[in-house]
Amino acid sequence: MWITLLAVIPALFAAGTAGAFWTGYSLHDRPFAWYNSNRIAATAERAARDLSPTVVVALGDSALRHATLDEPGMAALAAKHGMESLHFLRIVHDHARIEDFEPLLGDVLKLKPALVLLDVDLLFAERGDFAGLRRYGSHLTEVAMLGRSYLPDQSALQYAKPCHAVGPQGWTATAADRWVEARDAAVQMNEDSPAFERVRRFADQARAAGVGIALLLPPRPAAVEERLYGAGNGYRPAALDRLSGQADLPLWRFPDSALPKPAKASAFCRNGMLGPEGRDAYSAWLVGGIAERLSHPRVEEAALQ
């Protein structure tokens, strides 16, 4: 009997540990949905107090956070374009997939936004359970060994923009390789991803509700762009081909020429995100695009791009 118990106890402990790990993994992202549901509700309350509010929602990866000013800054830029009551709500997730945002999409449409902006990579991003479990395991290690908080700082996820300057050598091919390897360990891009149809369904729901949709492609350093999307290197040419014929999913491309020439070398941080100068340029361009899009009747939107 004792021998049997000695054999069973470790098995029960292992099963309990695995169960607790899986439960923690399954629930770890729940605060993201709670926090941003509250942000959506707060945006609805603010918009309700305006006589003629313009609500724009942007969903994407952390690159979108670094590329855009926060709500007051975007509203100030909009006022220069004659949009006096822009309520800009940006919701981002690190290594984002459309699944991260699906618990929020119904509430987003209830806001009745004039426009929803989606990071184009949401149509193609995939993260298997193994990669997710590995990231969660690494997080638990940091909690235990480094004293990190178990629950991610949701405010930091939405607003923090740390930027360490790139060295004098700039973004080299070697640095770009390291960046891409780190990205691929967290999320993979696949031009045939089923995420495409999930975004397509949301776009159809949005259109039926009178909500415009546009896709964004936040800029990356030239070396990263070449490593990701150069000939024979990346998924994006085939992915963008899949978008052809999707007139109601126009892709807004930020022109490289929109970055001030003196700022180009310093526009990006060491993490591959836009720094303050690049963010100012991108935000000004984006608000200009929003103003132009919304100045036309919605029935004309598909013909504008």
N, C-alpha and C positions, 0 to 999 in steps of 0.2 A: 504493500500500500504506500509506504513512504517513498519507495523508488518511483512509483507511478506519480505521486504528487510532485516529486522533484523534477520529473520530466515534464509534467503539465504546467507547472508554475512559470517557467521561462517562456513557454509557448503562449500562455495567457498574457504575460507581460508584453511580449513582442506584439501580439495582436492588439492589445490595448494601446500600446504606443503608436502602432501604425494607424489605428482608428482615430486617435487623438490628432495625429499629424494630418490625416486626410480631412478631418472635420475642420481643423484650423485653416488648412489650405482652402477648403471650400468657402469658408466664411471670411477669409482675410480681406477680400475686396468689398465686403458689404459696406463698410464705412464710406467708401467712395460714392456709392449710390445714395446713401443717406445724406451725406454732406452736399452733394450736388443737387439732390431733390430740394433741399432747403434753399440753395442758391436760385434754382428755377422759380420756386415760390416767391422768394424775395424780389426777383426781377418782375414777376407778374404783379406784385403789389405796387412796385414803383411805377411800372408802366400804366397801371390803372389810374394813377393820380395825374397823369398827363392827358391833355386834351387830344393830342395827335401823336402818340408815341410811335417810334419806329424800332421794332425789336429785330435784332440780328443775332443768331446763335452760331458759334463756330465750334466744331468738334474735331479733335485731332491729337497728334502726338505732342510730346514735350517741345518739339521744334516749333510748333505753333505758339506755345507759351512764350518762347524766346523771341519769336518774330513779331509779336504784337504788343502794343501798349496795353496796360490794364484799362478797366472800364472808364475811369475819368479821362484818361488820355485819348482814348478812341472817341469819346463823346466830344471832347474839345476839338479834335480834328474834324469831326462830322459837322460841327457848327460852322466851320469855315466853308463847308460845301452846302450850307443852307439847311442841314438837318439839325434842327434845334433840340430834338428829343430822341437822340439815338440811345437805345438801351442795348449795349453790346455784351453778350454773355459768351465767354470763352470757357469751354470745358475740355480739359486735356487729361491724358493718361500716359504714363511712361510706356513706351513700346506698345502703343495703342492698337487695338483691334476693334472691329465694329461690335463684337460681343460685350466689350467693356461698357458701351454706351446704351445697349439695347434696353436695360431696365429704366432708362431715362427718356427714351424717344417719345413715348406717349405723352409725357409731361411737356416735352419740348414742343410738340405740335399743339398742345393746349394753350401755349403762350401766344399762338397765332403769329409767329414771326413773319416778317416780310421776306426773310431770306435765311436759309440755313447753309453754312459753309462747311464743307467736309474735306479733311485732308485726303488727297487722292489715294494714299497708301491704305486707307481703311478698306478699300475695295479688294485689296490683295494680301493683307497681312494675316499671317497664321502663327499660332503658338500652340504647339502640342502640349498635352498634359505632362509629358516628361520634362520639357523645358520649364513649364510652370512649376512643377514640383521641385526641380533643381534650384530655381530662383527662390522659392519659398524656403527650401532647406538652407540656402546661403543666408537668407534673411534671419532665420532662427539662430544660425551660428553667430551672426553679428550681434544679435540680441544678447546671446549668452556670453560671448567673448569680449565684445566691445561696449556693452551696456546700451546699445541702441534701443529706442522705443519699439515695442512690439507692433503697435498700430502706426502706420505711416502718418506723417503730418499732412493732413489733407489741404491745409492752407498753403503750405510750402509747395505741394504738388501743383496747385493751381497758379501760384504767384511767384515763387522763388525763381530768380534768374541769375544764378552764380555765373561769373564769366572770368576765366583765367586767360590771360593774354597768350597768344601763340608766340613761340620763340622767333628769333630773327630769321630762321630758315623758312618760316611759314608752314603751310600745309604741304608736306612732302608726300610722295607716294607711299613711303613706309608708314607715316602717320595715318594716311588714309586706309591702308590695309588693316592696321590695328583697330581703327574705328569700325570698319565693316565687320571684322571678326567679332567684335563685342556686340554689335547690333544683331548679327546672325545667330549668336548664342541665345539671344532673348526672343527674337521674332524673325520668321522667314517670310519672304515675299514670293508670291506665286501668281503668275498671270492667269492661271486656271482656278484660282481659289474660289470656293463656294461663298466667300464673303462678298463677292461681286453681286450675287443674286440677293443676298441679304440687304445690301445697300440699295440695290435696285428696287426691292419691295418698299423700303422706307421712302425712297424718292417718289414712288408712285403714290404712296399714302400722303406724302407732303403735297404733291401736285394736286391731288384730289381735294385737299384742304385749302388750296389757294396759296401754298407756300412755295417760294422759289428755292432752287437748289443750285449751288455752284461748287466746283471742286478746286481745292488749293494745292499748290505744290511748293511748300516752303523751301527756300534756297539752302544749298549746302556749299561748303568750300569747293572750288573747282577740282581739286585733287580727289575729293570724295565723290563728286558727281561723275568724274571719269571712271573711278573704280567701281561705282555702283551701276552706272548706266552707259559706259562706253561700249564700243563695238565688241560684242562677244562676252561682255562682262555681266550684264545685269538683266533683270526681268522687264524693265520699264518699257522698252520699245514694243514688245509684244503686249504688254499690259495696256499701253495707250492705244494700240491697234484695237483692242477689245472695246475701247470706249467710242470708237468711230461709229457713227450712226446713232449715238445716244444724244440727240440734240438737246434734251432736257437735263443733261449732265455736263454743262460746259466747263472746261478746264481753264482756270485763270492762271496764266504763267507770269511770274514776276520777271521783268526783263533785267538782265545783268546791268544794263546801262542805267537803271534806276538807282543803283548805288553810287553815291558821290565818288568820283575818282580817287580823291585822297583817302577815302575811307575803305576802299576795296581790300587793301592788305590787312586792315584791322577790323573788318566788318564781322569776322567770325571768331568765336572763342575756341579754346583748346578742346572743348567737348563737341565741336562741330556745329554749334548753334550760333545764331546771329547775336552779336553784341549790341551795345547801346546805339552805335551809329547805324548799323544795319537795321536794327529794330525800328528806329525812327523813319528810315527810308521805306521799309516794307509797310509799316503802318499807314504812312501817308499815301502810298500807292493803293493799298487795300481799301482805305476809306474812299478814295477817289473812285475806285471800281464799284463799291457799294452804292455810292451816290449816283453814278451813271446808270447802273442797273435799275435802281429804284425810281429813276426819273422817267422810265418808260412803263407803259401799261404791261401788266404781267402776261397778257396774251402774246406780247411781242418778245418775251424774254428769250425763247429758244432761237430766235432769228438774230439775236445780238452778237452771238459768239461765233 
